Amino acid sequence: MLKHILTKKKTICILSGILLILIVWTAWGNTALELNTYTISSRKLPDAFDGYRIAQVSDLHNAEFGDRNQRLLEMLREAEPDMIAITGDLIDSRKTNIAVALAFAEEAVKFAPCYYVSGNHEARVSEYQDLKTGLEAAGVTVLDDAQVKIEVSGESITVIGVNDPSFHADYLTSDATVMDRKLSELSSEDAGFAILLSHRPELFDTYVAHDMDLILTGHAHGGQFRLPLIGGLIAPNQGLFPKYDDGLYSEWNTNMIVSRGLGNSIIPFRFNNRPEVVLIELKVLLSRRYVGELSTILIMSALSKSSGLKI
């Protein structure tokens, strides 16, 4: 009898210890920021953009990492980006606090030019116009179905931003149809290397169809609960075991990066899924300078062989 009681107490202690570890791990994992870096290479990139760095912030949902988001801002500062992309859900429709969003934006623009697109949570609130006005006043470029050229040393790439489909969709029109219409109007053959800022990763096939070079998205929250060897458990607009929940996805010449995001919404916590900032470094494949130098070497080599000279 005594042995049975001791065994039972031991089991309870072990289970309690495991539960405590899981609680501590989860609490830490919801506040410990992580920086993940990707390299995107393309022949379409101008030479001036070799090494160009883009920091992506997504799905903040009014969360704060330190007083006035100082830990998040410090991570951005240390990343030394050339631009910052904010890909939607900067606010949360269930606990909207525009002041928190604007306070973050006012500091972020001090590190690099910021470009913002809306998410589905912005589409749900009546204060979106106030948020947009405040962001523009802070110096953020709001891309509401718009595009801009970014120039470096006389060369340029195109950044396209789309409003979340929730602003426009109805029950008879799919999000994919809405996005297809937007990109048909915005994309052009002379865009050069085109970066698309869009909240929705599940529309990847539409982005590929419009030959986008790089898409930065969020929305999936990393699948909320990440299971070993499986990945994310659930994501908005994708359901269970989402296909696009975290990281880099490629098809043909199109690359899409899905940020796990920073904050939470209807599900108030994440598991095994740290909040992240994404850093992308662009690399030029076979730059014109390199091709020119290689051509010169090959020509000189051919001439030397034909003339018997050594170079």
DRENLUMDO-554140 format. One line per 3 residues: number of its first residue (from 1); for each residue x, y, z of C-alpha. Coordinates in nm, 4 decimals. Last residue first. Example, Ala and Ser with C-alpha at 12.3 -4.5 7.8 and 13.67 -1.06 7.14 Angstrom:
residues 2
2 = 1.3670,-0.1060,0.7140 ~ 1.2300,-0.4500,0.7800
//
This chain:
residues 311
311 = 4.8798,3.7324,-7.1160 ~ 5.0976,3.5251,-7.3466 ~ 5.1090,3.5917,-7.7160
308 = 5.0820,3.3244,-7.9858 ~ 4.8587,3.5446,-8.1972 ~ 4.5549,3.3144,-8.2102
305 = 4.6042,3.1936,-7.8541 ~ 4.6508,3.5446,-7.7201 ~ 4.3400,3.6658,-7.8986
302 = 4.1268,3.3860,-7.7508 ~ 4.2592,3.4579,-7.4012 ~ 4.1951,3.8288,-7.4407
299 = 3.8387,3.7582,-7.5534 ~ 3.7791,3.5163,-7.2642 ~ 3.9212,3.7606,-7.0084
296 = 3.7136,4.0477,-7.1456 ~ 3.3988,3.8356,-7.1422 ~ 3.4640,3.7386,-6.7784
293 = 3.5062,4.1029,-6.6794 ~ 3.1847,4.2004,-6.8558 ~ 2.9928,3.9076,-6.7051
290 = 3.1162,4.0051,-6.3575 ~ 3.0181,4.3691,-6.4081 ~ 2.6799,4.2662,-6.5473
287 = 2.6176,4.0595,-6.2365 ~ 2.6018,3.6847,-6.2721 ~ 2.3453,3.6190,-5.9978
284 = 2.2845,3.9273,-5.7830 ~ 2.2197,3.8621,-5.4159 ~ 1.9379,4.0053,-5.2050
281 = 1.9554,3.9664,-4.8276 ~ 1.6284,3.8996,-4.6466 ~ 1.5826,3.9476,-4.2712
278 = 1.2724,3.8082,-4.1028 ~ 1.1650,3.9101,-3.7521 ~ 1.0200,3.6290,-3.5493
275 = 0.7887,3.5364,-3.2668 ~ 0.8860,3.1904,-3.1379 ~ 0.6826,2.8876,-3.2409
272 = 0.7220,2.5879,-3.0140 ~ 0.3734,2.6745,-2.8869 ~ 0.1800,2.9936,-2.9507
269 = -0.0500,3.1947,-2.7246 ~ -0.3731,3.3967,-2.7238 ~ -0.5596,3.2070,-2.9953
266 = -0.7951,3.4797,-3.1212 ~ -0.4963,3.7066,-3.1826 ~ -0.1270,3.6488,-3.1310
263 = 0.1788,3.8627,-3.1978 ~ 0.5109,3.8407,-3.3788 ~ 0.4843,3.6908,-3.7239
260 = 0.5664,3.3427,-3.8481 ~ 0.6875,3.5155,-4.1648 ~ 0.6109,3.3460,-4.4940
257 = 0.8731,3.4054,-4.7621 ~ 0.7705,3.3550,-5.1236 ~ 1.0082,3.2958,-5.4136
254 = 0.9060,3.3024,-5.7798 ~ 1.1474,3.2013,-6.0564 ~ 0.9965,2.8545,-6.1056
251 = 0.8250,2.7739,-5.7775 ~ 0.9773,2.8525,-5.4404 ~ 0.8578,2.8526,-5.0789
248 = 1.0717,2.9974,-4.7989 ~ 0.9824,2.9991,-4.4307 ~ 0.6717,2.9346,-4.2260
245 = 0.3027,2.8547,-4.2698 ~ 0.2268,2.7717,-4.6321 ~ 0.0779,2.4217,-4.6618
242 = -0.1339,2.4484,-4.3492 ~ -0.1771,2.1438,-4.1241 ~ -0.5370,2.2198,-4.0286
239 = -0.7165,2.5190,-4.1798 ~ -0.5715,2.7241,-4.4636 ~ -0.7675,3.0512,-4.4496
236 = -0.6260,3.1233,-4.1025 ~ -0.3629,2.8729,-3.9876 ~ -0.3578,2.5452,-3.7939
233 = -0.1062,2.2843,-3.6779 ~ 0.2252,2.4148,-3.8039 ~ 0.5146,2.1812,-3.8711
230 = 0.5141,1.8006,-3.8830 ~ 0.8599,1.6746,-3.7809 ~ 0.8160,1.8340,-3.4350
227 = 0.4783,2.0102,-3.3938 ~ 0.4445,2.3851,-3.4280 ~ 0.1383,2.5344,-3.2598
224 = 0.0281,2.8671,-3.4135 ~ 0.0670,2.7447,-3.7764 ~ 0.3579,2.9839,-3.8140
221 = 0.1242,3.2754,-3.7462 ~ -0.0379,3.2099,-4.0875 ~ -0.1027,3.5781,-4.1710
218 = 0.2486,3.6615,-4.2962 ~ 0.3696,3.7467,-4.6460 ~ 0.6720,3.8735,-4.8395
215 = 0.6652,3.7872,-5.2095 ~ 0.9744,3.7810,-5.4306 ~ 0.9957,3.7581,-5.8091
212 = 0.6277,3.7971,-5.8954 ~ 0.5553,3.6231,-6.2226 ~ 0.1786,3.6903,-6.2221
209 = 0.0878,3.3197,-6.2227 ~ 0.3352,3.2663,-5.9370 ~ 0.1541,3.5237,-5.7242
206 = -0.1788,3.3550,-5.7950 ~ -0.0370,3.0149,-5.6980 ~ 0.0920,3.1657,-5.3710
203 = -0.2541,3.2809,-5.2592 ~ -0.2290,3.0912,-4.9286 ~ 0.0507,3.3253,-4.8197
200 = -0.1809,3.6249,-4.7587 ~ -0.0544,3.9547,-4.6153 ~ 0.0893,4.0851,-4.9392
197 = 0.4078,4.2802,-5.0115 ~ 0.5241,4.1980,-5.3629 ~ 0.8864,4.2494,-5.4669
194 = 0.9441,4.2934,-5.8399 ~ 1.2797,4.2736,-6.0212 ~ 1.2235,4.4664,-6.3418
191 = 0.8843,4.6370,-6.3490 ~ 0.8979,4.6725,-6.7288 ~ 0.6628,4.3788,-6.7891
188 = 0.3911,4.5237,-6.5675 ~ 0.2110,4.4267,-6.2476 ~ -0.0423,4.6555,-6.0830
185 = -0.3684,4.6065,-6.2716 ~ -0.3350,4.2326,-6.3257 ~ -0.2056,4.2065,-5.9695
182 = -0.5242,4.3534,-5.8269 ~ -0.7532,4.1439,-6.0426 ~ -0.5729,3.8216,-5.9472
179 = -0.5900,3.9180,-5.5815 ~ -0.9680,3.9592,-5.5926 ~ -1.0059,3.6296,-5.7783
176 = -0.7844,3.4509,-5.5249 ~ -0.9832,3.5982,-5.2356 ~ -1.2953,3.4437,-5.3854
173 = -1.5890,3.6518,-5.5045 ~ -1.9495,3.5559,-5.4313 ~ -1.9352,3.5978,-5.0544
170 = -1.7764,3.9386,-5.0924 ~ -1.4158,4.0404,-5.1246 ~ -1.2932,4.3990,-5.1253
167 = -1.1380,4.4940,-4.7941 ~ -1.0949,4.1274,-4.6999 ~ -0.8618,4.0916,-5.0003
164 = -0.5854,4.2629,-4.7956 ~ -0.4602,4.5745,-4.9657 ~ -0.1777,4.5114,-5.2075
161 = 0.1781,4.6439,-5.2152 ~ 0.4194,4.6390,-5.5058 ~ 0.7893,4.7178,-5.4656
158 = 0.9774,4.7666,-5.7909 ~ 1.3560,4.7551,-5.8355 ~ 1.5868,5.0346,-5.9448
155 = 1.9278,5.1433,-6.0723 ~ 2.0727,5.4955,-6.0578 ~ 2.2972,5.4270,-5.7610
152 = 2.0109,5.2724,-5.5617 ~ 1.6500,5.3410,-5.6556 ~ 1.3308,5.1969,-5.5103
149 = 1.0368,5.2275,-5.7458 ~ 0.6912,5.2346,-5.5933 ~ 0.3714,5.0372,-5.6332
146 = 0.0099,5.0709,-5.5279 ~ -0.2867,4.8653,-5.4142 ~ -0.2819,5.0449,-5.0783
143 = 0.0938,5.0724,-5.0332 ~ 0.1433,5.2877,-4.7252 ~ 0.4896,5.4475,-4.7265
140 = 0.5774,5.5151,-4.3603 ~ 0.6941,5.8667,-4.2732 ~ 0.5212,5.9069,-3.9361
137 = 0.2461,6.1151,-4.1004 ~ 0.1906,5.8284,-4.3439 ~ 0.1509,5.5861,-4.0544
134 = -0.0908,5.8187,-3.8748 ~ -0.3082,5.8631,-4.1835 ~ -0.3204,5.4872,-4.2383
131 = -0.4077,5.4199,-3.8761 ~ -0.6828,5.6827,-3.8787 ~ -0.8175,5.5330,-4.2046
128 = -0.8151,5.1893,-4.0429 ~ -1.0173,5.3047,-3.7424 ~ -1.3420,5.1365,-3.8537
125 = -1.1874,4.7957,-3.7961 ~ -1.2260,4.4672,-3.9815 ~ -1.0047,4.5410,-4.2822
122 = -0.7127,4.6214,-4.0515 ~ -0.7478,4.2724,-3.9084 ~ -0.7350,4.1155,-4.2562
119 = -0.3939,4.2633,-4.3227 ~ -0.2769,4.5983,-4.4538 ~ 0.0404,4.6816,-4.6435
116 = 0.3342,4.8873,-4.5171 ~ 0.6664,5.0122,-4.6502 ~ 0.9300,5.1551,-4.4141
113 = 1.2446,5.3462,-4.5123 ~ 1.5272,5.2502,-4.2740 ~ 1.6414,5.2876,-3.9114
110 = 1.4563,5.6052,-3.8080 ~ 1.1412,5.4762,-3.9787 ~ 1.1180,5.2064,-3.7081
107 = 1.0774,5.4623,-3.4286 ~ 0.7626,5.6320,-3.5583 ~ 0.6303,5.2941,-3.6739
104 = 0.6450,5.1426,-3.3241 ~ 0.4682,5.4399,-3.1665 ~ 0.2125,5.4260,-3.4471
101 = 0.1197,5.0653,-3.3755 ~ 0.0977,5.1203,-3.0000 ~ -0.1181,5.4317,-3.0490
98 = -0.3504,5.2458,-3.2865 ~ -0.4642,5.0128,-3.0119 ~ -0.7251,4.7690,-3.1368
95 = -0.7959,4.4846,-2.8988 ~ -1.0187,4.2481,-3.0975 ~ -0.9318,4.3964,-3.4380
92 = -0.5603,4.3532,-3.3741 ~ -0.3135,4.6074,-3.5108 ~ -0.0053,4.5694,-3.7318
89 = -0.2049,4.2966,-3.8998 ~ -0.0204,4.3431,-4.2292 ~ 0.3116,4.2949,-4.4032
86 = 0.5434,4.5615,-4.2631 ~ 0.8488,4.5760,-4.4916 ~ 1.1598,4.7544,-4.3625
83 = 1.4238,4.8850,-4.6015 ~ 1.8036,4.9026,-4.6209 ~ 1.8240,4.6879,-4.3085
80 = 2.0926,4.7203,-4.0400 ~ 1.9936,4.4049,-3.8463 ~ 2.1076,4.5766,-3.5244
77 = 1.8403,4.8447,-3.5630 ~ 1.5672,4.5896,-3.6257 ~ 1.6629,4.3890,-3.3192
74 = 1.6700,4.7094,-3.1131 ~ 1.3211,4.7968,-3.2362 ~ 1.1861,4.4610,-3.1264
71 = 1.3472,4.4901,-2.7841 ~ 1.2253,4.8514,-2.7484 ~ 0.8645,4.7682,-2.8278
68 = 0.7299,5.0693,-2.6378 ~ 0.8543,4.9070,-2.3152 ~ 0.9643,4.5543,-2.3987
65 = 0.8245,4.3407,-2.6739 ~ 0.4804,4.4898,-2.7269 ~ 0.1967,4.3185,-2.9110
62 = -0.0552,4.5333,-3.0990 ~ -0.1274,4.2467,-3.3401 ~ 0.2369,4.2429,-3.4592
59 = 0.1374,4.0296,-3.7556 ~ 0.4430,4.0920,-3.9724 ~ 0.7791,4.2672,-3.9609
56 = 1.0159,4.2062,-4.2511 ~ 1.3709,4.3410,-4.2687 ~ 1.5107,4.3877,-4.6191
53 = 1.8839,4.3959,-4.6914 ~ 2.0495,4.4865,-5.0234 ~ 2.3655,4.2771,-5.0657
50 = 2.3676,4.3113,-5.4456 ~ 2.1099,4.5806,-5.5136 ~ 2.3434,4.8061,-5.7157
47 = 2.4115,4.5197,-5.9571 ~ 2.0490,4.5194,-6.0724 ~ 1.8490,4.2093,-5.9757
44 = 1.7035,4.0123,-6.2640 ~ 1.9660,3.7380,-6.2420 ~ 1.8239,3.6493,-5.9015
41 = 1.9391,3.5345,-5.5589 ~ 1.7359,3.5498,-5.2380 ~ 1.9253,3.4915,-4.9127
38 = 1.7204,3.4272,-4.6008 ~ 1.7791,3.5286,-4.2381 ~ 1.5775,3.4441,-3.9276
35 = 1.5796,3.6754,-3.6256 ~ 1.4076,3.5377,-3.3139 ~ 1.2268,3.7235,-3.0382
32 = 1.1728,3.5523,-2.7040 ~ 0.8261,3.6622,-2.5848 ~ 0.5912,3.3774,-2.6764
29 = 0.8608,3.1103,-2.6492 ~ 0.9410,3.2104,-2.2906 ~ 0.5799,3.1592,-2.1826
26 = 0.5608,2.8311,-2.3758 ~ 0.8837,2.6966,-2.2276 ~ 0.7777,2.7994,-1.8746
23 = 0.4395,2.6288,-1.9161 ~ 0.5964,2.3195,-2.0751 ~ 0.8535,2.2939,-1.7945
20 = 0.5787,2.3267,-1.5322 ~ 0.3748,2.0537,-1.7008 ~ 0.6762,1.8222,-1.7107
17 = 0.7440,1.8869,-1.3426 ~ 0.3797,1.8266,-1.2529 ~ 0.3867,1.4997,-1.4467
14 = 0.7021,1.3899,-1.2642 ~ 0.5637,1.4930,-0.9244 ~ 0.2327,1.3166,-0.9921
11 = 0.4149,0.9995,-1.0955 ~ 0.6293,1.0106,-0.7819 ~ 0.3217,1.0629,-0.5672
8 = 0.1546,0.7592,-0.7273 ~ 0.4656,0.5464,-0.6780 ~ 0.4843,0.6539,-0.3133
5 = 0.1164,0.5661,-0.2604 ~ 0.1615,0.2245,-0.4258 ~ 0.4693,0.1502,-0.2133
2 = 0.2757,0.2424,0.0992 ~ 0.0000,0.0000,0.0000
//
